[in-house]
Amino acid sequence: MEKLTYPLVCYQLSEDSWLGLLVGTTYKVVDKDIKGIKNTLNDHLFKQYKKFDDYPYTNILEPKIKTIEVKVRPTYKEEGGQYPLATTIKVPITAVYGENDSGYYECYFPVLGESFYYYDTKQFKSLSQHFATNILNQRTPEQINRLFLYQSPVLDEVSLKVNYDREYNWGDNAYQRTYANLSKFAEKYPYSKAEKKRISTFPEAAWEQEKVVDDMAGRIATEQSNVLIVGDPGTGKSAIIKQTFKKLHTRIKKQKGEMTFWRIMPQRITASSKYLGEWQEKCESLVQELQYASGILWVEDISRLMMIGGQGPEDSVASFFTSFLRDGKLRMVGEVTPSQLDSMRRMLPGFVENFRIIHLKELPEVGIFNILDKFAAFSKQNLKINMDKKALELSYRLLLRYYPYEKFPGKAVRFLGQLINEARLSQTNHIDKKDVVTEFSKRTGLPSLFLRDDMKLDQEDLDQWFNKRIIGQHDAITKLCEVVKIYKAGLNNPHKPISTLLFAGPTGVGKTASARALADYFFGKGQKQSPLIRIDMSEFRYPGQIVQLIGSGREVGKLVKEIRERPFAVLLLDEVEKADPSVFDALLTVLDEGRLVDAYGRVTNFRNVIIIMTSNLGASNRTSLGFRDTEGASVRYESAIAKFFRPEFINRIDGIVMFNALQEKDIIQITKKELKELSEREGFIKNGIRLHFDPSILDHLKQVGFDERYGARPLQRAVEDEVTAVIANWLLEHSDTKDCTLHIGYQQNLTIKKTKHKN
């Protein structure tokens, strides 16, 4: 880019009126001040350059100004002759002069509209007098008299940035303009057919939103406005912007006008910037290239502009762009949620003031089904995949219940798109209700029991499922089964987490195991990752560590990161009482509303999460093994919890589940469970090895694997040390061991005997 500078001579005509003459051109502007004159000329020069790819040329490098007095005798000229006035007068003439880039000199008389060249500075005085005198001798007395209005000139300048490396068509020669930074950081829109097919096979349509598209197109094309479209996630903001750009692109192409559209992700602007001031230069270059391209910038996740660049919103990329938006040098559209808009107005109001706001509401049910029908028709016609009407209805119902924090039609289009992709991969051409349930289970981990109304809950099977996994905790199992029943009936509050429970009791009695069992039952059917999110709250015992948990500003905390990755999960906050009290305050909104909103308006939803907190409060002075005082323990735990947590925190918990100290029969049952899980490990199954455990090993493990202070927690370690390690050493010594049964017993040490399988 090259910067051209034009000398500007200004004269004050009155207290609130100035005249500006652009040296070397015929442009004259009257305004209330010099700033207004410069703005007008700047805009005009730029528009002319953009429209005609041309500009006036003035070649003085360092212009100077001087008023010279020219002696002249005004003369009236008529058909009968010339009639000079009786006296000679001195006329003030403004001269702007200086060296040009060719090595010689130029002098302009702006008020006379004339100029001349000279080759030596010593010639300026005589030549300026000579040329001015000749010019004035051709003027009438009235014209000369008007020159006395131009008193006390002020020299200023107006600049224009031009691209010498620009497009042109001269005869057989042509050159296509390139936009280095725009092409690097942004993508031109609409995409070509080839690019569109590569990105997605689905239509970029704003069905049922034609009025909004027309409104937005009018604001961009007619009002020359910057536009922010505001709506909840899924309401169709991106689709409306795409359709608007397509509509304007088609219209401009027919009218042979100039307007281009560019799509950009904010983080790309600063991603490669290493040095101080580097991203500012990139932004300025982007603005310049957009001006030459008559471009409108579509910024995805526009609120992120306030998070990049500097340390805060006040020195961010958004702040840098604000002056360009205000002066009309940059045009921009974006999309935000209502909470993001509120945050932007609070943190950087000057940025938001440059936009016209279009509010977008969720479509009514009839409009949503119209879109689903159109999507299904597109799939049938273009992709040859038929979508059953009942599959559409089931998709709508499941999305309505299980994704209440997202809006239609976005969540439906995304889900149906995934169904179609799966159908194409499996080379089927029909999608029915079964496919919907399978895909939904894969997304959420929810079993078919929760997704199909025709499947009844078998309470006996439910009890057995938890009793196999949780030992010695009847009250806890009852509570977990209750959570399942409420969710199956659809009676849980959709605006809160599925359930919020506090597991209280001594350590090592099955609190974590119960949380894992509930996670597997609820969300363990389709997810690749574990549906249990465990966070050790003892890591957040100091006030400043809350940032690591929930995040601050641009930083995403551990809790937020985990829930965004796994929105359907059981969240286990282990030993919650060890966290700093500020953490409890931050969790109040999560427990009450099922969501967490950061300073930038980004929402993290917990409404498909079961929150379980564990606590050992009140676990001191435990009774001995086999002698449980259940009623006394419950009172002790409840009292300790009530003293420790504030009432407003406890009131947001759906239930406090008491875990009892384990009895001897429970320890034996847990030992059997651990040994059964050991026998199912890959190494034994692969080699056809079965394990048979003698009662003596159970007695031994019960003694070494249970500690009154830590419950059954050391049992797993005892199984590994006392059994697994010994068997592993034995197998290494007997490497040919396959297709047999190992009888494991204990006398003074572990004993192993091998027998072949009976046919």
KOLTIDO-453191 format. One record per atom (N, C-alpha, C): y, z, x negated. Coordinates in steps of 0.05 Angstrom, whole numbers, plus 5000, padded with zeros to 4 digits. Layout:
BEGIN
YZX;...
REM end
This chain:
BEGIN
497650004983;500050005000;502550004982;504549844991;507049834976;509349934995;511250064983;513550174998;516050014992;517149895013;519649755011;521949935020;524149935005;526450105012;528849925018;530049965041;532349815049;534849995049;536949905036;539450065037;540550065065;541650285073;542850315100;545650425097;547550285108;550350365108;551050465135;552150715137;552850835162;555750905163;556950865187;559750925192;559951095217;561651305216;562051475239;564251355256;563451285281;565351155299;566951365315;565551595321;566751815336;565252065329;565852285343;564452535337;561452525343;560652375363;557852355370;556852075369;557951905351;557151635350;557251525322;554951415313;554751295286;553751005288;554750835270;553750565268;552250535242;549850415244;548250365220;547750065216;548249975192;547849695184;545649685163;543449545168;541249525149;541949295130;542349365105;543249175085;541148955081;542048705081;540348475077;539148375103;539848495126;538748405152;541048395171;540448305195;542448295217;542148535235;540548735228;540048955245;542349155245;543349225270;545449415274;544549615295;544949865290;544150075309;546350275313;546850355337;548750565344;547150805355;547651045344;546251285354;548051515349;547151755358;548851995356;548952105328;546952035311;546952135284;545351945266;545451985240;544151815221;541051825224;540052065230;537152095233;536151915256;537651915278;536851745300;536851445293;538851365277;538951085268;536551015251;535851195233;533551145215;530951125230;530551305250;528151305266;527851045281;530150955293;530050705308;529350465290;530650455267;530150235248;527250245237;526350485231;523650515221;521650405241;521950485267;520050395288;520150095291;522649985291;522949695295;521649535273;522249625248;521049475225;518049485226;516949715232;514049745233;512849575255;514049575279;512949415301;513049115295;515249035283;515548755275;513448675254;513048855235;511048795215;508248785227;507648975244;505048995256;504448755275;506548665289;506248445308;506248175295;508148125276;508347865265;507447845236;506548075224;505748085196;507947975178;510448055184;512747965169;514848185168;516648165148;518648365145;521048245129;523448355134;525748265118;525548345089;526848195071;526548245043;529248315030;529548545020;531848635005;530948724977;532448634957;531248654930;532848834911;534649004920;536149174902;534549424895;534149474869;532449694860;533849964863;536249994853;537650244855;540450184867;540650164893;543250074905;545450274901;547850174898;550350334896;552250234917;554150394925;556050324945;558950354935;560650174943;563350194935;565150054956;567450164961;569350044979;571449904963;571749644966;573749484952;576049414971;578449394961;580749304978;581349014971;581348854992;581748564989;584448495002;586248374986;588848294997;588548025011;589448015036;589147775051;591547745071;592347505077;594447455097;593047325121;592447485143;591147375166;592647135177;591046935186;592246685196;591046605223;592846535241;591946425267;591546125263;589246025273;588745735271;588545615298;590245415303;590245275328;590144975323;589944815345;589844525341;592344415328;594644545334;597144445323;597644525294;596044715283;596444795256;595645075251;596345185227;595645465220;598245625218;598045885227;600446055229;599746315216;600246345189;599746595176;601746805184;600747065182;602547285188;604647315166;606647465171;608847485152;608147645127;606247835130;605748015107;602748005099;602348095074;599548115064;598548395069;596048425077;594848685083;592448735064;591848995060;589449065045;587249145064;585048995062;582749045080;580449185065;579549425075;577349565061;574649425067;573249355047;570649225050;568449385035;566349445049;564049585036;562249395021;561749464996;559949304980;557549474971;555149364975;552749494965;551549314944;551149424920;550449244898;548449394879;547349224861;545449344842;543649124830;541949204811;540149024798;537748974816;536648734815;534248674830;531848654811;529448604822;527048604805;526748354788;528648164791;528547914775;530347934750;531748154747;533348194723;536348124726;537148014749;539947974753;540948144776;543248104787;544548294805;545248164832;545348334853;546148234879;548248424890;549948304908;551948464922;551948374951;551848574969;551948524998;554448635009;555648485028;557848585045;556648625073;555648865080;554248905105;556048835130;558648915129;560348865152;560948575155;560748415133;561348135135;558747965138;556448095132;553947945135;553547735113;554747775090;554547575068;553747725042;552747555022;551947664997;552247454975;552147544950;552247354927;550747474903;550047304885;548647384860;550647384837;550147544817;551747534792;549847624769;550647554744;548847594722;549847794701;552247894705;553348084686;554948284702;554548544695;555948754710;558948724708;559948604686;562848564683;563948374703;562248204715;563148014735;563548124763;562448374767;562448474795;565248494807;567148604792;569848644804;571148384812;571148184794;572547934800;571047774822;568347774819;566847614838;566847734867;566748004868;566848124895;569548074908;571748084893;574348024904;574447724913;573347554896;573447264902;571947204927;569447294929;567747234952;568847354978;569747604976;570747745000;573247605010;575047514991;577547384999;576847125013;575046965002;574246715015;573146755043;571546965046;570347015072;572447095092;574347275084;576347375102;578347155110;578746975092;580646755098;579546585121;576946595127;575746445148;575846605175;576646855174;576547025198;579347025212;579247075237;581647095253;582947365249;585447405256;586747665253;585247885269;584247805293;582848005309;580348095295;578847905283;576447985269;577048155244;579148085230;579948255207;580848525216;582148545238;583148805248;580848995254;578548885264;576249045271;574949175246;575449045223;574249155199;575349425191;577749495202;578949755195;577449985209;575649915228;573950125241;571950245221;571150075201;569050165183;570150315159;570750575164;571850745144;569750955134;570051045110;568351255098;565351195101;564450995088;561550925091;559751125077;557351155089;555251335077;552851165071;551851185047;549451025039;546951195042;545051085056;542351205060;540250995056;537851045064;535750845061;533750865083;532350645088;530150635107;527850505093;525450615097;523050505082;521050395101;519450215090;517250085105;514850055086;512550155094;510150115077;508649865087;508149685068;506849435075;504449405057;502649245067;500149195053;500248905042;500748875016;500748615005;498048485006;495948655007;493248555009;492448525039;494048375053;493848375082;492548105092;491848105118;490747865130;492847645131;491947395127;493747175132;492146925137;493346725149;492246465154;494346255147;494146135124;496045935116;494445675111;494645495129;493145245126;490245295125;488945195103;486145235100;485445505087;487445655079;486945915066;487046135087;485246325084;485246555103;484346795088;485347025096;484547285084;484247495106;482047635106;481547845126;482348115114;483948265128;484848525118;482548715118;482448885098;480449095096;481749365098;480349565108;481349835111;479450025096;480250085071;478450225053;477650495063;479650665071;478950935080;477850945108;478950775125;477850765153;474950695152;474250485137;471450395136;469650605123;470850765105;469250965091;468751215108;470751305123;470551555138;469951515168;470551285178;470251245207;468650995213;467850965238;466350735247;467850595269;468050325267;469450175287;467850165313;469250195335;467950195361;469450005379;468149865398;465349865404;463549745382;461049845381;459249745361;458449455368;457549315348;456449045353;453749085366;452648865378;450148885391;447848965372;447948875348;445948945329;446049245322;448549345318;448849625312;448049805335;448849715359;448149865383;445149885387;443749665382;440749675385;439549855364;440749855340;439650025319;440050315325;442250385337;442950675343;441450775367;441450615389;440150715414;439550475432;437350505447;436650295466;437650365494;438950595497;439850675523;442750595528;443450555553;446150455560;448350665554;450650565544;452950745541;454750705565;453950825587;455350785612;456351045623;458651035637;459751275650;459451245680;456951245689;456351215717;457751435733;458751365757;459951555775;462651675765;463651565743;466151675731;468251445727;468051245744;469851005741;472751085744;473451265762;476251345766;477351485741;475751645728;476651785704;477051585681;475251385680;475551185659;478151025663;478750955688;481250805694;483650975687;483551235693;485751415687;486251435657;484051465642;484351495613;485251235601;484251005610;485050745599;488050705604;489050785627;491850755634;493650925616;492751175611;494351355594;494451245565;492351135556;492251025528;493950775526;493450585544;494750325542;497550315551;498150455574;500850435586;502650655576;501750905576;503451125568;503451175538;501651025523;501451065494;500951355487;499251485503;498751775500;496351835481;496452075469;494052195458;492652345480;490052335481;488552445504;486452635495;486252865508;484053055505;482553065532;479953005531;478453035555;476853295554;477253465574;476253735573;474053775595;471753875586;469553925605;467354075591;465654195608;463354345597;461354155583;459654265566;457654085553;455953945573;455653685570;453953525588;455353385611;457953435615;459353315638;459953015634;459552915610;459852625605;462452545591;463452725574;466052675560;465752435541;463652435525;463252225506;462851955520;461251955541;460751705556;463351585567;465051765576;467651665588;469351545566;469451665543;471051555520;469951285512;467251265510;466051015502;466650795522;466450855548;466950655568;469850575569;471650775564;474550715563;475150515540;474050565517;474550395494;473450115499;471050105512;469949835518;471749685537;472749825557;474449695577;477049595564;478249765547;480749675534;480249455514;477949465500;477249255481;476948985495;475648985518;475348735533;478048625543;479648805553;482348725563;484048615540;484048745518;485748665495;484848395484;482148365483;481048115473;481847875491;481947915517;482847705535;485747635532;487347855528;490247815525;491047745497;489147735478;489647675450;491647875439;491348125447;493148335437;491848475413;493148695403;492248845380;491849135387;489349225385;488649505388;485849535379;485349725361;482649775351;481950065355;479350125355;478450395361;476450485339;476850735330;475250835307;474251105314;471651155307;470251405313;469751555287;470451815287;470251965262;469252245267;467752355248;466952635248;468852775229;470052995237;472053135221;471153205193;468753305190;467853395163;467753175143;467652925152;467452705132;470152675117;472352765129;474952735116;475052895090;474053145091;474353325068;471753355052;469553225060;466953265048;467053205018;468352995010;468252914982;470752994966;472553154978;475053234965;474453474947;475253444921;474753654902;477353774891;479553624892;481953704879;484153774899;486053944890;488254024907;489853784915;490253764941;491853544952;490353284957;487753284950;486153034953;485752954982;484953154998;484453085026;487053015041;489353125032;491853055045;492452755040;491952665015;492352385009;490552205026;488052295030;486252135046;487252125075;488152345085;489152345113;491552165116;493352175097;495752005098;494951715097;493051645080;492051375079;490751285105;489251475117;488051415143;490151345164;492251505164;494451455184;495651175179;496151115154;497350855147;495650625156;493050645149;491250425156;490950405187;490950625201;490750615230;493250485241;495550525229;497950395238;497750095235;496850005212;496549715207;494449595225;492349745232;490149645249;490749685278;493149795285;493749865313;491450035324;490650235308;488150375313;488550635328;486550705344;486450965358;483951105348;484351355339;482251505326;480851695346;478351655350;476651835367;475352035349;476252285351;475252505335;473152665350;470652645341;468552805354;468853095345;468353275364;468653565357;471353615345;473453535360;476153535350;477153815342;475954025354;476854295347;476154365318;474254215307;473454265279;475654185260;477554025269;479853955251;481354205242;481154415259;482554665252;480954835232;478454755227;476754925210;476554805182;477554565178;477154435152;479854385139;479854375112;482254325097;483254565083;484454755097;485554995085;483955245091;485255475089;483955725094;483955805123;485755685139;485955745167;487255515182;487555545209;488755325225;491455235216;493055425205;495855355198;496055165174;493955145157;493954955135;491454775136;490554715160;488254555164;488954255167;486954085170;487353805175;488853765201;488153925222;489553905247;492553955244;493254155229;496054205224;497453975209;496053855190;497153635175;497653395193;495853345212;496153115230;498353165251;499153415256;500853475278;503553315277;504753305254;507353165251;506952865257;504752745248;504252465253;503852415283;502552595296;502152565325;504852585340;506452785331;509052825344;510852585340;510852465317;512552235311;511451965321;509051975334;507951725344;506651555323;506251655298;505151495277;502051505277;500951685293;498051705295;497351745324;495251595333;494351615360;491451705360;490751895377;488252035375;487152105403;484552095406;483152205430;480952395420;480252585437;478252775430;477052895455;474953055450;473553185472;473053475465;473553655483;473153945478;472054075504;470954315500;470254475523;472654655530;472654765555;474954935562;475455165543;473255295533;473655515515;474755425488;473955185479;475055075454;478055015458;478754905481;481554845486;483255105486;482255315498;483755575498;484055665469;482055645453;482255735425;484155565409;484155305414;486055125400;488955185408;489455245433;492155315442;493055575430;491155755426;491856015415;492455995385;490855845371;491055835342;492955625331;493255395346;495055185336;496255035360;498055175374;499155045399;500654785394;501954765370;503454525364;501754275364;499254305356;497354075355;496653985383;495954175400;495054115427;497253995444;499754075439;502053975455;502453675453;501253545434;501553255431;499553095448;497853235463;495753105479;496253125509;495452915523;495252935552;492453025558;492153215577;489653335583;488353205608;485853135606;484353045629;482053235633;482053375655;479853575661;477553435676;475153485666;472753355677;470953575689;470253535715;468553725728;465653605731;463753795735;461053705739;460753555765;459253345765;458853175789;457253335810;457653275836;455953395857;453153285855;451353425868;448453355867;447953055873;449352955894;448952675902;449652485880;451852545865;452652375843;450652395820;449552625815;447652655794;445152495799;444152505824;441752345831;442252045830;444751965837;445451685834;445151595804;446051775786;445851705758;442951695749;441351885758;438451895751;437051635761;437751555785;436651305796;437451065780;439951055772;440950825755;439550825728;439251065717;437851085691;434950985693;433651075715;430850985719;430750685724;432650575738;432750285743;433150135716;434850235699;435350115673;432750125657;431350345657;428850375643;426750175652;426550135678;424649955689;425249665683;427849595685;428649315681;428649235651;429649415634;430049345606;427849435587;426649665594;424549775576;421749755588;421549665613;418949625627;417449885629;418950105633;417750375637;418650475664;416650525681;417250615709;417250925710;419351035722;419551325725;419151405754;417151565759;416551655786;418851815798;419351775823;421551915837;421052215836;418652305839;418052595838;418452705809;418152535789;418652625762;421652675758;423352505770;426252545769;427052795782;425852845806;426553095821;425653345806;423253335794;422353565778;424053605754;424853395741;426553425717;429253555725;430353475747;432853595757;432453885762;430253965775;429854245782;429454415758;427854325739;427354475715;429854515698;431354295695;433854305679;435854485693;435954485719;437854645734;437254945729;434655015728;433955295725;434055385696;432855235678;432455325651;434755265631;436555085639;438855015623;441455055639;441855295650;444155335667;446855315653;446855355626;449355355612;450155065603;448454865607;449154595603;449554455630;451054235630;451754105655;450453835658;450153755683;449253475688;451753295686;451253035680;448752895677;447652895648;449253015629;448452995601;445753095595;445053335605;442453455598;440153295611;440653165634;438553005647;438152745631;440252615623;440052365609;438652405582;439352625568;438052685543;435052735547;434352885567;431552955572;429952705580;431052545599;429652305607;429452105584;431452095567;431351925544;429051995525;428552265522;426352355506;423652285518;423552305545;421052225559;420451935554;422451765555;422051475551;421151425523;422351565503;421551525475;418651605471;417851825484;415051915482;413151705495;414051595518;412351395531;412051145514;414151065501;414050825484;412250875460;412351125449;410651185426;407651185434;407151285458;404351295467;403551035481;405350845482;404850575494;403950595523;405350765538;404850775567;407350665581;407050585606;409250465620;409850615646;408950865648;409351025672;409851315665;411751435677;412451725673;412151865699;410552085700;410152235724;410752525720;410152695739;410752985738;409353115714;406853035709;405353155687;406753115660;407952875657;409352815632;411852985630;413153035652;415553205653;414853485644;412653595655;411853875648;411053885618;409653685609;408753685581;411153685562;413053505568;415453485550;417153735552;417353845576;419054085578;417754325564;415154335565;413754555551;414054515521;413954265512;414354215483;417054295474;419054255491;421854325483;422354625483;421154765502;421855045506;419755235497;417255145496;415055325491;414055465516;415355415539;414555545564;411855425573;410055595582;407455495593;407855365620;405855215628;405855085654;406255275677;405355525673;405555725694;408455755704;410355745686;413155785693;414455525703;413155295697;414455035703;413354915729;411055015738;409854895762;409755105784;410855035807;410855225830;408055245842;406455035838;403755045851;401855215835;402555305812;400855485796;401455775803;399455925812;399856205819;399356385795;400756605794;400356795773;397956975779;395956975761;393657155764;394257415750;394757625765;395657875753;393458005735;390957955743;388758065727;388657935699;388957665699;389057515674;391457605657;393657655670;396057735656;395658005642;394458195657;393958455645;391958435621;389958275624;387958235603;389258115578;391057925583;392257785560;393757985542;395358165555;396858355539;395158585529;393058665544;391358875535;389758805510;389158545507;387758455483;389458475458;392058465462;393958445439;395458705434;395658875455;397159125452;395259355459;394959535441;392859745444;394260015447;393360165467;394260445470;396960475481;398160265494;400860285505;400960175533;399760325552;399560235579;402260195592;404160385588;406760365600;408260115590;407960055564;409359815553;408159565565;405559555568;404259315580;405259275608;405459495623;406359475651;409159355652;410859445634;413659345633;413759045626;412158965606;412158685598;411058505620;409058605634;407958445657;410058425678;411658625682;413858625702;415858405695;416558385669;418458175660;417357895667;414757855662;413457595668;413557535698;412957735714;412957695743;415657625754;417757765745;420457705754;421257425746;420557345722;421357075713;419756855728;417256905733;415656715748;416756675776;417656895788;418856875815;421656765816;422856725792;425556615791;427656805799;427157065796;429057275805;430657395782;430357295758;431957395736;434857295739;436757445729;439557365730;440057125711;440856885722;441156655704;443556675686;445356865690;447756895674;447557115653;445057205649;444557405628;442057325613;441457455591;438857415578;436557465598;434257335593;431957375612;431457665617;431457815595;431058105598;432058235572;433058475574;433958625551;432558895551;430958945531;429259185530;429759345504;429559605506;429659775483;426859905480;425459845458;422859965452;423360215435;422660445447;423060705433;420360835427;420160975405;417761115398;417361125368;415261265359;414861295331;414061025318;414261025292;413560775277;410560725277;409860475275;407060395272;405360425297;406560415321;404960445345;404860185362;406059965352;405759715366;408159595378;410559685370;413059575382;413459285373;413159225347;413458955338;411158775348;408758885349;406458725360;406958655389;408158835404;408658785433;410758555436;412758565419;414858355419;413558085413;411758085393;410457835385;408657735407;407257915421;405557835443;407157715466;409457835472;411157725493;412257455485;413057425460;414057165451;411956945453;409457015445;407356815447;406756735476;406856935494;406356875523;408456705535;411056765529;413256625541;413756355529;413956345502;414956105489;413155995467;410556065468;408755985446;407155735452;407855575472;406155345479;406855085466;409355045458;410154785447;411754785422;413155005417;414955005394;413555005368;414654855349;413454845322;414055105307;416455215311;417155465298;416155705314;416055925301;415256175315;417256245336;416356315360;418256385381;419356665379;418656805357;419657075352;421757065330;424257145337;426357165317;426757465310;426057545286;426257825278;428557865259;430358045266;432558115248;432558415243;432458475217;432458755209;435258865209;435859035228;438659125232;439559325211;437659425195;438559595173;440159445152;440059175153;441559005134;444559005142;445259115165;448059095175;449159375181;448759555162;449559835166;452459895159;453759695146;456559735138;458359555155;460959635161;462659485179;463059195171;463459135146;463958865137;461658675140;459258795144;456858625145;456458485172;458158555192;457858425218;458358125216;459958045196;460457755191;457857615185;456057745170;453557625163;451757595187;452157765208;450457755232;451457545252;454057555259;455057385281;456857165270;457757185245;459456985233;462357045237;464056895223;466956935224;468256675216;469956575234;471356325228;469356095225;469455975201;467655745196;464855835190;464456085181;461756175173;460156235198;457656135198;455756195219;453956425211;453856625228;452156865221;449256815226;447656995216;444656965218;443756955247;444857125264;444057135292;444756875306;447156785303;448056535315;446356295306;445856285280;444356065269;441556055280;440256285282;437456295293;437356215322;439156305338;439056245367;439755955372;441555845357;442255555360;439855385353;438255475334;435855315326;433555365346;433355605357;431255675376;432355805401;433555645419;434755765443;432855895463;430155825461;428155945477;426456115458;426856385459;425556555439;425756845448;424157015434;424557305436;426057395412;428257525416;429957625394;429257925390;428157985367;427458255360;429458375340;431058565350;432958705333;431658965324;430458955301;428859185292;430559405281;429759655288;431259895280;434259865285;434859815310;437659745317;439559975312;438560225312;440360455309;441560465281;440360325262;441260335234;443760145229;444459985249;446659805246;449359955250;451459845239;454159965242;454959955272;456460145282;457260145310;458759895318;460159765300;461559515307;459659295316;457159305306;455159115315;454559155344;454359405354;453859465382;456059345399;458559375390;460759265406;460558955408;459758835386;459458545387;457258455405;455158625408;452858555425;453358595454;455558735461;456058795490;456158545506;457758345496;458058095511;455357945513;453857955491;451157815491;449357945513;449258205514;447558335533;448558305562;451158285565;452258275592;452457995603;453357805587;453857535596;451957325585;450357405565;448457215554;449657005537;451957055525;453256855507;455056995488;455656855466;457356945445;459356725438;461956775440;464056575435;465556645410;465656455391;467056515366;470056455369;471556495347;474456455348;475256175354;473455975349;474155695353;473155595380;472155775397;471255705424;468455595425;466955605403;464155515403;462355725416;460655635434;459055825450;456155815440;455056055436;452156075431;450956215455;448956085467;447756195492;445156345487;444956575500;442656745498;441156775525;441756585543;440656615570;437756535573;436656415553;433756355553;432356525532;433556755526;432556925505;431757195517;429557315508;428857585514;429657755490;431457945495;432458115473;430958375473;429658435451;428258685448;429358835424;430259075428;431259255406;429259475402;428559535377;426759755372;428359985359;427460225364;428860465354;426760685349;427260835327;425561075321;427061335328;429361315342;430861555349;429061745365;429161995357;427562205371;424762225361;424062075340;421262065330;420662295311;422462465305;421962685286;420262895300;418963065284;417263285295;415063175313;413762955305;411662845321;409263025323;407863005345;405363155348;403163035332;401063175327;398863075311;397262865325;395662715311;393962505321;392062625341;391962495365;390062585385;391062805403;393562895398;394663105415;397463025424;397662835441;400262725449;401362885472;403862955469;405463075490;407162855502;406062695520;407462455530;410062525544;409962715562;412462775577;414562885558;413763065540;415763175522;416862975503;415162785494;416162565476;418162395490;417662325515;419462145530;422162275533;422162525540;424762675543;426262675516;424662725494;425962735468;427162465460;425762255465;426761985458;429261915475;429061965501;431261895519;433762055512;433362305505;435662475498;436962375472;435262305452;436362205427;437861945431;436761775447;438061515452;440661545467;440761725487;443161775502;445361895485;444562055465;446562175447;447661975427;445961795419;446761605397;448461375408;447561245429;448861005439;450961075460;453160915462;455160955482;454060875509;455060995531;453960935558;454260635565;456460505557;456760225564;454760045551;453660135528;451559985514;448860025529;448260275535;445760335548;445660205576;447960195590;448060085617;447459785617;447659655595;447159365593;444259305586;442659515582;439759485576;438159495602;436459295606;434859285631;432759505632;431759595610;429759805610;429159915583;428560175583;427760315558;424760355560;423260235541;420360245542;419360445521;417960655530;416960865512;414260785501;414060815475;411460765461;410461035451;407861095458;406761355453;405361355425;404961595415;403361625391;400461545397;399161435377;396461315381;394261535380;392261495397;389961675397;387761565379;385661725374;383561635356;382161395367;381661375393;380361135404;382060885401;384760925401;386560695397;386360585368;386160775349;385860695321;383360535317;381160625329;378560485326;378860205338;380160185362;380459925375;382159735358;384259845347;386059685329;384559585305;382859765294;381259685270;379459455277;378059475300;376359255309;377958995312;380259015322;381958775326;382658655299;383458815280;384158715254;381758575240;379358705243;376958585230;376158325244;376558315270;375958065285;377757835275;380357905272;382257705262;381557615234;380557805218;379657735190;377357535191;375457575208;373057405209;373757125219;376157085230;376956825241;378656665221;378956765196;380556625176;379156375167;380756185157;379855915151;377555915131;377756075110;375656065089;372856125100;372656315118;370056375130;369056155149;370956065166;370155855185;369355595171;370855515151;370255265136;367555275123;366655505114;364055525100;361855625119;362455655144;360355745163;359456025159;361256195150;360556475144;361456655167;359556815177;360157005198;360257285186;361857455198;362057735188;360957925209;359358115200;358358325218;359158585205;360558755220;361659005209;360059235220;358959405202;357559645209;359559865218;358760035237;360560255246;361660425223;360160435200;361060595178;363760485166;364160225167;366660115156;368960175175;368360195201;370460275220;371360555215;369460735210;370261015205;371861035179;371060885159;372460895133;375360795136;375660565149;378360445153;380060625170;378860755190;380460935207;381661165191;380161255171;381061475155;383261395135;382761165121;384661075100;386960915111;386660805136;388660625146;390560745167;390360995172;392161125191;393661355178;396261355180;397961565170;399661675193;399561935196;401062055218;403961985218;405161945194;407961875193;408561585200;406661405193;407161125197;405260995217;403761155232;402061035253;399960855241;399460635255;397360445246;398460235227;400960255220;402160045203;400660005176;399660225163;398160185138;395460055142;394560025167;391859935172;391359655161;393359475166;393159205156;392859195125;394459365112;394259385083;391559485074;390459675089;387859785083;385659575086;385859415107;383859205111;383959005088;386358935079;386658745057;385558865031;386259115026;385359235001;382459315000;381559435022;378859545023;376659345031;377459135045;375358955056;375858665045;378258555051;378658275044;378358225014;379658394998;379558354969;376758374958;375158564969;372458604959;370658364967;370958264991;369358035000;370157794983;372757754977;373657524961;372357534934;372257764921;370957784894;367957724896;366757824917;363857774921;363257474924;364957344940;364557054944;364956894919;366856984902;367256844876;364756864858;363457094860;360957134844;358656984856;358756944883;356556804897;357756554909;358356364892;359956124901;358355944919;355655974920;354055794937;353655914965;355256114972;354856244998;356056075020;354255975038;355055815061;353055855083;354055815108;352355815132;350556065132;351856295131;350456555131;352056765144;350857005148;352257235159;352457445137;354857555134;355257775115;355458035130;353658215124;353658485137;355258675119;357458775130;359358935115;359059225124;358459405105;358259685111;359659855090;359560115094;360860285074;359160535070;358560595045;357260855038;359261005021;358960974995;361161074978;363060854971;362060614972;363660374968;362860164989;364359944990;363759735009;361159595000;359459555020;356859415014;356859155029;355658955017;355458685029;352558585026;351458505049;348758385049;348958115063;347357925052;347457655063;344857585077;345057465101;342757365115;343357085125;341356915125;341656645135;341856645165;343356445176;343456425205;340756355216;340056475239;337556395253;338056155270;336255965268;336555715284;336055775314;
REM end
